[in-house]
């Protein structure tokens, strides 16, 4: 896909320099991302403090640039093959846009090329998305928006789990989700107890203070821990949506890894750790949730909200050392 959403790249974070805008574990997440719906990913190096290769690369680039400056000569008038900026009013051509602009203004008395003065044209200014800044998807601040913020009590969690199951798999839903589930090759369930994730989460103790020190937990336990942590940040209604999102994310991971589960009769997320899970985020958004670009909402979620929740979940996993893959947004090529 040409307009495929690229999700993810690793950046290195110095935990000793972080400040209090944090996830529940106390680790601050700075936002190095630009607010554009393009994402990419890359793995962290094993030794985050080793910058030798980066410095050598930068030195080589500096040397190459200096060498180019030394051999660069002023273009001659008869070198028309490199004069790519042609005047639309006469047969003159120039080496740069500023030179063409000056020519048009002085000789043809026109400002059609630009309303600015001489010099290199400024880059197009993009208005910052204040909603994204105030409710940063990389932190729990994302849940501070009026329609999301609140606190889901422990006794309310199981009711949210049951509602999420009914929304996805129930026959009474008005959103035709049964058809959407079939289109995405998801397993179908009639009883919540039979669902390997929601059934277990229904019987979980929902301890929001529980922290796992084992980084190689099965993915299902990682996802349950994430949901439990977020109960103290979002209201009951939005927590139900969060359960739906996590369930869909989990289903997709199991679909693409159906032959990689090491234990028979068990799904990938039941036994395997979450290390490589974020690497499938692109396909989750573009191929699984929104294969049809004309669809604005799927399972009551927009594409933008799905990207935000994916970033929030994967960044939480990164900060808690369940993965070394970190997501970030890339600017679209114009």
C-alpha positions as CSV (number, residue, x, y, z in Angstrom):
1,X,0.0,0.0,0.0
2,X,1.3,3.4,-1.0
3,X,-0.3,5.2,1.9
4,X,0.5,2.5,4.3
5,X,0.7,3.6,7.9
6,X,4.3,3.0,9.0
7,X,4.5,2.5,12.7
8,X,7.7,2.5,14.9
9,X,11.2,3.3,15.4
10,X,13.5,2.9,18.4
11,X,14.8,6.0,20.2
12,X,17.1,5.9,23.2
13,X,15.7,7.3,26.4
14,X,18.0,8.2,29.4
15,X,15.8,7.2,32.4
16,X,18.0,9.3,34.7
17,X,17.0,12.5,32.9
18,X,13.2,11.9,32.9
19,X,10.6,14.0,34.7
20,X,7.3,13.4,36.4
21,X,4.9,13.2,33.4
22,X,4.8,9.4,33.7
23,X,3.2,6.0,33.3
24,X,2.3,4.2,36.5
25,X,5.8,2.7,36.9
26,X,7.3,6.2,37.4
27,X,9.2,6.3,34.1
28,X,8.8,9.5,32.1
29,X,8.2,9.3,28.4
30,X,9.4,12.2,26.3
31,X,7.6,12.6,23.0
32,X,10.1,12.6,20.0
33,X,7.3,12.1,17.5
34,X,5.8,14.4,15.0
35,X,2.0,14.5,15.0
36,X,1.4,12.9,11.6
37,X,-0.2,9.5,10.9
38,X,2.9,7.8,9.6
39,X,5.0,5.4,11.7
40,X,8.1,3.3,11.4
41,X,10.1,0.9,13.6
42,X,13.6,-0.2,14.4
43,X,15.3,-2.3,17.2
44,X,17.4,-0.8,20.0
45,X,21.0,-1.8,20.0
46,X,22.0,-4.1,22.8
47,X,24.4,-1.5,24.3
48,X,22.5,1.8,24.5
49,X,25.5,3.6,25.7
50,X,27.7,2.7,22.7
51,X,27.7,5.6,20.3
52,X,31.0,4.7,18.5
53,X,29.4,3.7,15.2
54,X,27.2,6.8,15.2
55,X,30.1,9.1,15.8
56,X,32.2,7.5,13.1
57,X,29.3,7.8,10.6
58,X,28.9,11.5,11.4
59,X,32.6,12.1,11.0
60,X,32.5,10.4,7.6
61,X,29.6,12.5,6.5
62,X,31.4,15.7,7.6
63,X,34.5,14.7,5.7
64,X,32.5,14.0,2.6
65,X,30.7,17.4,2.8
66,X,34.0,19.2,3.3
67,X,35.5,17.5,0.2
68,X,32.5,18.4,-1.8
69,X,32.8,22.1,-0.8
70,X,36.4,22.1,-1.8
71,X,35.8,20.8,-5.4
72,X,32.6,22.8,-5.9
73,X,33.0,25.5,-8.6
74,X,30.8,28.3,-9.8
75,X,28.6,27.2,-12.7
76,X,29.4,28.7,-16.0
77,X,26.8,30.6,-18.0
78,X,26.8,28.0,-20.8
79,X,26.0,25.1,-18.5
80,X,22.4,25.1,-19.4
81,X,21.9,21.4,-18.7
82,X,21.9,22.1,-15.0
83,X,19.8,25.3,-15.0
84,X,16.6,23.6,-14.0
85,X,14.6,26.7,-12.9
86,X,13.1,28.2,-16.1
87,X,11.2,31.4,-16.4
88,X,7.6,31.0,-17.7
89,X,7.7,34.5,-19.2
90,X,10.9,34.3,-21.3
91,X,13.6,31.8,-22.3
92,X,15.9,32.5,-19.3
93,X,16.8,29.7,-16.9
94,X,18.6,29.7,-13.5
95,X,20.4,27.4,-11.1
96,X,18.2,28.2,-8.1
97,X,14.7,29.3,-7.2
98,X,15.8,32.5,-5.5
99,X,17.6,33.6,-8.7
100,X,14.5,32.8,-10.8
101,X,12.3,34.7,-8.3
102,X,14.5,37.8,-8.5
103,X,14.5,37.7,-12.3
104,X,10.7,37.5,-12.4
105,X,10.2,40.3,-10.0
106,X,12.8,42.7,-11.6
107,X,12.2,41.9,-15.3
108,X,8.6,40.9,-15.4
109,X,7.3,42.9,-12.4
110,X,5.4,39.8,-11.0
111,X,5.1,38.1,-7.7
112,X,3.4,35.0,-9.0
113,X,6.2,32.8,-7.8
114,X,6.1,34.0,-4.3
115,X,4.9,36.9,-2.2
116,X,8.0,36.8,0.0
117,X,11.2,38.7,-0.5
118,X,14.5,37.3,-1.9
119,X,16.0,34.2,-0.5
120,X,15.1,30.6,0.0
121,X,11.4,30.0,0.3
122,X,10.2,29.1,3.8
123,X,8.9,25.6,4.5
124,X,5.2,25.2,4.8
125,X,4.1,25.9,8.3
126,X,2.1,23.1,9.9
127,X,-0.2,24.1,12.8
128,X,0.6,21.9,15.8
129,X,-2.2,19.6,17.0
130,X,-2.8,21.0,20.5
131,X,-5.1,18.0,21.3
132,X,-2.2,15.6,20.6
133,X,0.2,17.7,22.7
134,X,-2.2,18.1,25.7
135,X,-3.3,14.5,25.6
136,X,-0.1,12.8,24.5
137,X,-0.8,9.2,23.3
138,X,2.6,8.1,24.6
139,X,1.6,8.8,28.2
140,X,-1.3,8.4,30.6
141,X,-2.1,12.0,29.8
142,X,-3.9,10.6,26.8
143,X,-6.7,9.5,29.1
144,X,-7.1,13.0,30.7
145,X,-9.5,14.1,28.0
146,X,-13.0,14.7,29.3
147,X,-14.5,11.7,27.5
148,X,-11.8,9.4,28.7
149,X,-10.7,10.4,32.2
150,X,-11.9,8.8,35.3
151,X,-11.4,5.8,37.4
152,X,-12.8,2.3,36.8
153,X,-13.3,0.6,40.2
154,X,-12.2,-3.1,40.6
155,X,-15.8,-4.2,41.0
156,X,-16.7,-2.5,37.7
157,X,-13.9,-4.2,35.7
158,X,-15.6,-7.5,35.2
159,X,-18.8,-5.8,34.0
160,X,-16.7,-3.9,31.4
161,X,-15.1,-7.2,30.3
162,X,-18.6,-8.8,29.8
163,X,-19.8,-5.7,27.8
164,X,-16.6,-5.8,25.6
165,X,-17.2,-9.5,24.8
166,X,-20.9,-8.9,24.0
167,X,-19.9,-6.0,21.7
168,X,-17.5,-8.1,19.8
169,X,-19.1,-11.5,19.7
170,X,-22.8,-11.0,20.7
171,X,-25.6,-11.3,18.2
172,X,-27.5,-8.3,19.6
173,X,-25.0,-5.7,18.5
174,X,-26.2,-3.1,16.0
175,X,-22.7,-2.7,14.5
176,X,-22.7,-6.0,12.5
177,X,-19.5,-7.0,14.2
178,X,-20.1,-10.7,13.5
179,X,-19.5,-9.9,9.8
180,X,-16.4,-7.9,10.6
181,X,-15.0,-10.7,12.7
182,X,-15.5,-13.2,9.8
183,X,-13.9,-10.9,7.3
184,X,-10.8,-10.7,9.5
185,X,-10.5,-14.5,10.1
186,X,-11.0,-14.1,13.8
187,X,-12.2,-17.0,16.0
188,X,-15.8,-16.8,17.0
189,X,-17.0,-17.4,20.6
190,X,-20.4,-17.8,22.1
191,X,-19.4,-17.9,25.8
192,X,-16.9,-15.6,27.4
193,X,-15.5,-18.5,29.5
194,X,-14.3,-20.1,26.3
195,X,-12.3,-17.0,25.2
196,X,-8.7,-17.7,26.2
197,X,-8.0,-14.0,27.0
198,X,-11.3,-12.4,28.2
199,X,-12.2,-15.5,30.1
200,X,-9.0,-15.4,32.1
201,X,-9.2,-11.6,32.5
202,X,-12.7,-12.0,33.9
203,X,-11.2,-14.2,36.7
204,X,-8.2,-12.0,37.3
205,X,-7.7,-10.3,40.7
206,X,-7.2,-6.9,38.9
207,X,-4.4,-5.8,41.1
208,X,-3.4,-2.4,39.7
209,X,-0.3,-2.3,41.9
210,X,1.0,-5.6,40.6
211,X,4.4,-5.2,38.8
212,X,6.1,-8.0,37.0
213,X,9.9,-8.2,37.2
214,X,10.1,-11.0,34.7
215,X,10.5,-9.4,31.2
216,X,9.7,-12.7,29.5
217,X,6.1,-13.0,30.5
218,X,3.6,-14.4,28.1
219,X,2.0,-11.6,26.0
220,X,-1.5,-12.3,27.5
221,X,-0.2,-11.5,31.0
222,X,1.5,-8.3,29.7
223,X,-1.8,-7.2,28.1
224,X,-3.8,-7.9,31.3
225,X,-1.3,-6.0,33.3
226,X,-1.6,-3.0,31.0
227,X,-5.4,-3.0,31.3
228,X,-5.2,-3.2,35.1
229,X,-2.8,-0.3,35.2
230,X,-5.1,1.9,33.0
231,X,-8.2,1.4,35.2
232,X,-7.0,4.2,37.4
233,X,-6.8,6.6,34.4
234,X,-9.9,6.1,32.4
235,X,-13.6,5.9,33.1
236,X,-15.7,2.8,32.8
237,X,-17.1,3.5,29.4
238,X,-13.7,4.2,27.8
239,X,-12.1,1.2,29.7
240,X,-14.6,-1.0,27.9
241,X,-13.3,0.4,24.6
242,X,-9.8,-0.2,25.7
243,X,-10.6,-3.8,26.4
244,X,-12.1,-4.1,22.9
245,X,-9.0,-2.6,21.3
246,X,-6.5,-4.8,23.3
247,X,-8.6,-7.9,22.4
248,X,-8.5,-7.0,18.7
249,X,-4.7,-6.3,18.9
250,X,-4.2,-9.7,20.5
251,X,-6.4,-11.5,18.0
252,X,-4.3,-10.1,15.1
253,X,-1.0,-11.1,16.8
254,X,-2.3,-14.7,17.1
255,X,-3.5,-14.7,13.5
256,X,-0.1,-13.8,12.0
257,X,1.7,-16.0,14.4
258,X,-0.6,-19.0,14.3
259,X,2.2,-21.4,13.3
260,X,4.7,-20.1,15.9
261,X,3.0,-21.1,19.1
262,X,5.3,-23.6,20.8
263,X,2.6,-25.4,22.8
264,X,-0.1,-27.4,21.1
265,X,-3.7,-26.2,21.5
266,X,-2.5,-22.8,22.8
267,X,-2.3,-19.5,21.0
268,X,0.9,-17.5,20.5
269,X,0.1,-14.9,23.1
270,X,-0.7,-17.5,25.7
271,X,2.9,-18.8,25.7
272,X,5.2,-16.4,23.9
273,X,6.7,-13.1,25.2
274,X,5.8,-9.7,23.8
275,X,9.3,-8.7,22.5
276,X,8.4,-8.6,18.8
277,X,4.7,-7.7,19.2
278,X,5.1,-3.9,18.2
279,X,6.7,-4.8,14.9
280,X,3.3,-5.8,13.5
281,X,1.7,-2.5,14.4
282,X,1.7,-1.3,10.7
283,X,-0.2,-4.3,9.5
284,X,-2.6,-4.2,12.5
285,X,-3.7,-0.7,11.5
286,X,-3.7,-0.9,7.7
287,X,-4.3,-4.5,6.9
288,X,-6.4,-5.8,9.8
289,X,-8.5,-2.9,11.1
290,X,-8.7,-0.6,8.1
291,X,-8.1,-2.7,4.9
292,X,-10.7,-0.5,3.2
293,X,-9.4,3.1,3.2
294,X,-12.9,4.5,2.8
295,X,-13.9,3.2,6.2
296,X,-13.8,5.9,8.8
297,X,-14.8,3.8,11.8
298,X,-14.3,0.1,12.7
299,X,-15.5,-1.4,15.9
300,X,-16.5,2.1,17.0
301,X,-12.9,3.4,16.6
302,X,-11.4,5.8,14.1
303,X,-8.1,5.1,12.4
304,X,-6.5,8.0,14.3
305,X,-7.8,6.7,17.7
306,X,-6.5,3.2,16.8
307,X,-3.1,4.6,16.0
308,X,-3.1,6.5,19.3
309,X,-4.0,3.5,21.3
310,X,-1.4,1.3,19.6
311,X,1.2,3.9,20.4
312,X,0.1,4.1,24.0
313,X,0.1,0.3,24.5
314,X,3.4,-0.3,22.7
315,X,5.1,2.6,24.5
316,X,4.0,1.2,27.9
317,X,5.4,-2.2,27.0
318,X,8.7,-0.5,26.0
319,X,8.9,1.5,29.2
320,X,8.3,-1.6,31.2
321,X,11.0,-3.6,29.4
322,X,8.6,-6.1,27.7
323,X,10.0,-5.0,24.3
324,X,12.9,-3.0,22.9
325,X,10.9,-1.8,19.9
326,X,9.7,1.8,20.2
327,X,7.1,3.4,18.0
328,X,7.4,6.9,16.5
329,X,5.6,8.9,13.8
330,X,7.2,9.7,10.5
331,X,6.4,12.6,8.3
332,X,4.7,11.8,5.0
333,X,6.8,12.4,1.9
334,X,5.3,15.1,-0.2
